[in-house]
């Protein structure tokens, strides 16, 4: 059995915001993120949280769905919760990469001189 591998492509650099309840907020918005991941509005997905990384994975049985912005029709995902805050941290810059069915937000490592 052979396994196909898909190279991840960087599509955005974002900053983790703060939601109304003070929790971390990861706001993903736009075709440039969701089209390369083959995750249009309506796609069910699951979220996994790890230190420095949040991953959205398309899944037929996913508990969440990609939504669409009413005004622009852009696909969007709004994750606001304490897990975002603890994994990535409010104000942290993240690099968003995509592969087929996967969107990953990874905390950017700072190079200190």
N, C-alpha and C positions, 0 to 999 in steps of 0.2 A: 504494500500500500504506500503510495506517495502522498505527501502533504504539501499543498500549495502554500507558499508564504507571500504575504502582501506587505510591501514596504510602507511604513507610515510616512505621511506627508505633513509637514508643518503648515497650518492654515491661519493661525492667529496667535497673537500675544495679548493677553487680557489681564486685568487686575481683579482679584477677588474683592467683591463689594461687601456691604453690610446691609442685611435686610431690616425691615421695620422692627422685628423682634430682637435685633442685635446679633443674630446668627449670621454666619458667612453666606454669601450669595454668589453662585456661579451662573452667569447669564450668557447663554450661547444663542446667537441670533444671526441668521443669514444662510443663503444658499451656498456660500463659499465654504461653510463648515459641513452642512448636512448632505449636499450632493456628492462630494467625493467619498463620503462614508456610506452612500446608498441608504440614507435614513430620511426619507421625505416625511412631511407632516403626516401623522397617523401611525408611524412606525412604533411598535411597542419595544421597550428596552428595559434593562436592569442596570442598576448602578452599584459599583463596588468602590469602597473607600479603603485607602491604605496611606501610610505616612508619605505625604508629598505628592500623592496621585489620586485622582478621581477618574473612573472609567465608566463610560456608558457603552453598553453592548446590546445591539439589536437582538431581540429574543421573541419568538412567537408567544411565549408565556410571560412576557415582560409585564411588570407591575405598573410601569409608567408609559406615557406616550409622548412622542414629539408633537408639539402643538404648532399652531400657525398664528402669526401676528395678524390681527383683524385688519389693520390699516394697510400694511405692506404685503401681506400674504407670505412673508418670510417664515420659514420653519424656525421655531424657537424652543428652548429648553431653559427653564428657570428652576434651579435647585437652590433652595434657601433652607439651611438647617445647621444644627450644631456640628454635624459630622464634617461639613465643608470647612467650618471654622477650625476644627481640631486637626484635620488632615492637611489643609493648605494654609489657613490663617488669613484673616481679613487684611487687605492691603498687599498681599503677596502677588507678585507677577507670575502668571502661569503661561506655559507654552501649550497650545492646543494642537494636537496631531490627530490625523484620521487615517484609518485603513478601512477596508470593506467591513461595514457593520460595527465599527469601533471608533469611539471618540474618546481621547484621553487628554486630561488637563494635568500637567506636571509642573510642580513648583520649579521656577527657574533658580538655578544655583548662581549665587553672586560671586563674582571673581574679585576678591579684595587684593589690592596692590600694596 
